[in-house]
């Protein structure tokens, strides 16, 4: 698949590059228990897709990475590739990457996130309310590791009086807010095969 930057350059060039945001004009989020925390993917917000309940939008997003039935079952059950149990879907999913990740993930990962946050917008009132409250502000995701010098694709770092970085998550949230929850996304026909597999587990 290459790096996320390579995939953005090829499939989502509109999100390529760094942006800079005045800190005093930002709704900056990271941890769930901080102000604006509900904007983060890791914050508890029940989402139901075709009868299957997800605890967070991040859990839904991570599950979308896989379509191999055995891997889907293991990630859903919190069984890492190292044979240990994990309550963190993101870390569980990472243990199966890149070997078992969908071959086309690089061409769909932004659309997958659009889908996830649209579902969150439609189903979580607290999330909608905070997005509305953020109007007039830039939304930025703070990288959670203060020791990391540079942000990753999704986030920003505070440099002086500005948040700087690719801020992909913040940009998607601003688009969601400014379109009143009407983001468009295009996903492969088999994008939701994992839902069928999870349903079989629940029988």
C-alpha positions, -999 to +999 in steps of 0.1 A: +000+000+000+029+024+007+028+051+033-003+071+040+013+101+025+019+082-008-018+071-007-030+106-001-008+118-030-023+092-053-059+090-042-067+120-021-044+148-033-067+175-019-055+166+016-017+167+008+005+190+028+006+209+061-018+235+074-013+261+101-041+273+125-040+301+151-042+283+185-067+308+199-091+301+171-091+263+174-112+236+189-083+212+196-090+177+208-071+147+219-082+129+251-118+119+256-121+136+290-108+170+278-129+198+262-139+189+227-131+152+235-163+139+219-148+149+185-122+122+188-127+088+173-117+070+205-144+086+226-174+064+235-202+069+211-224+040+202-228+034+164-250+007+149-244-005+113-268-030+099-277-043+134-241-045+147-232-022+175-198-005+177-185+013+209-167+040+190-162+053+155-126+041+158-137+006+164-159+007+132-130+023+112-105-004+123-128-032+115-132-019+080-096-027+073-102-064+070-122-089+051-105-122+058-131-140+080-106-153+105-089-120+110-122-101+113-133-126+140-100-122+159-099-084+158-136-082+168-128-105+198-097-086+208-073-114+199-040-099+187-017-116+163+006-123+192-020-144+209-028-118+236-061-102+245-066-065+240-094-042+247-081-016+222-094-024+187-068+000+171-039-018+187-055-052+179-059-042+143-023-030+140-011-064+150-025-078+118-011-050+095+000-048+069-002-086+061-039-090+065-051-054+057-073-050+026-052-046-005-072-016-015-071+002+019-049+029+006-075+039-020-104+039+004-092+049+039-104+085+037-138+075+024-139+049+052-134+076+077-160+098+061-184+069+064-176+064+101-180+101+111-212+105+091-226+075+111-214+092+143-230+124+133-263+108+126-264+086+157-247+107+184-264+138+196-235+149+218-211+148+188-235+168+167-239+194+194-201+198+198-196+202+161-222+229+161-205+246+191-173+246+171-186+268+143-163+297+137-133+277+149-108+255+132-110+219+144-076+203+150-065+169+164-036+171+188-011+144+185-013+125+218+025+120+222+040+153+235+075+139+229+069+134+192+084+163+173+062+161+142+025+152+138+013+122+119-011+123+089-042+127+111-030+153+136-012+185+145+015+197+170+015+230+188+044+252+176+045+286+192+010+300+190-002+278+161-013+242+156+006+228+126+003+196+106-016+176+080-047+175+103-066+151+082-090+143+110-097+179+118-102+187+081-127+159+077-146+170+108-148+206+096-161+193+062-187+173+081-197+203+102-199+227+074-219+203+052-244+196+081-234+159+081-237+154+044-203+141+034-200+120+003-180+087+003-174+060-022-166+025-009-160-008-026-189-032-030-174-056-005-166-028+021-191-043+046-183-080+043-169-078+079-204-069+091-218-103+078-189-121+095-195-104+129-232-113+126-223-149+121-203-147+154-233-135+172-256-164+162 
